[in-house]
Amino acid sequence: QVQLVESGGGLVQAGGSLRLSCAASGSGRSITVMGWYRQAPGKQRELVAVISGVDANYADSVKGRFTISRDNAKNTVYLQMNSLKPEDTAVYHCYVRIGWVNSNDYWGQGTQVTVSS
């Protein structure tokens, strides 16, 4: 059973920074994609950033402010969030895809990020 343990959320003032972490365990197959999605109240879940190998993709709204990275040895993905804005307020969910063929997707419980103005 794949487990995702997220940490790093919290309350920060606009312009501040936070770093999210997500450690994956329990998979016997390769983790191919790791990333972060977020969901604000009353809105659909949206992609924030994903990383596969050395390739990273970001939502336009976070480009230049957020950086995703991955430690393969620890099966951990990080999201460094700088210059935070009130509109970044959301529950941030870790995401992993396991396997290249017949892959499976897993989601973390989420960590709250609140940015005050």
ChimeraX attribute file (.defattr): number of C-alpha atoms within 10 A of each C-alpha:
attribute: neighborCount
match mode: 1-to-1
recipient: residues
	/A:1	7
	/A:2	14
	/A:3	15
	/A:4	22
	/A:5	16
	/A:6	21
	/A:7	16
	/A:8	15
	/A:9	18
	/A:10	14
	/A:11	14
	/A:12	18
	/A:13	14
	/A:14	17
	/A:15	14
	/A:16	14
	/A:17	17
	/A:18	18
	/A:19	16
	/A:20	21
	/A:21	21
	/A:22	28
	/A:23	19
	/A:24	21
	/A:25	15
	/A:26	9
	/A:27	13
	/A:28	10
	/A:29	11
	/A:30	13
	/A:31	21
	/A:32	14
	/A:33	20
	/A:34	27
	/A:35	27
	/A:36	26
	/A:37	20
	/A:38	22
	/A:39	19
	/A:40	16
	/A:41	9
	/A:42	6
	/A:43	9
	/A:44	9
	/A:45	15
	/A:46	14
	/A:47	18
	/A:48	24
	/A:49	24
	/A:50	24
	/A:51	19
	/A:52	16
	/A:53	12
	/A:54	7
	/A:55	9
	/A:56	15
	/A:57	15
	/A:58	19
	/A:59	13
	/A:60	10
	/A:61	11
	/A:62	17
	/A:63	12
	/A:64	11
	/A:65	14
	/A:66	20
	/A:67	19
	/A:68	22
	/A:69	21
	/A:70	22
	/A:71	10
	/A:72	11
	/A:73	6
	/A:74	11
	/A:75	17
	/A:76	20
	/A:77	25
	/A:78	22
	/A:79	22
	/A:80	15
	/A:81	20
	/A:82	17
	/A:83	15
	/A:84	23
	/A:85	20
	/A:86	15
	/A:87	13
	/A:88	21
	/A:89	20
	/A:90	21
	/A:91	19
	/A:92	26
	/A:93	25
	/A:94	30
	/A:95	23
	/A:96	27
	/A:97	18
	/A:98	19
	/A:99	16
	/A:100	12
	/A:101	6
	/A:102	6
	/A:103	12
	/A:104	11
	/A:105	13
	/A:106	15
	/A:107	17
	/A:108	20
	/A:109	14
	/A:110	22
	/A:111	21
	/A:112	19
	/A:113	22
	/A:114	20
	/A:115	21
	/A:116	16
	/A:117	11
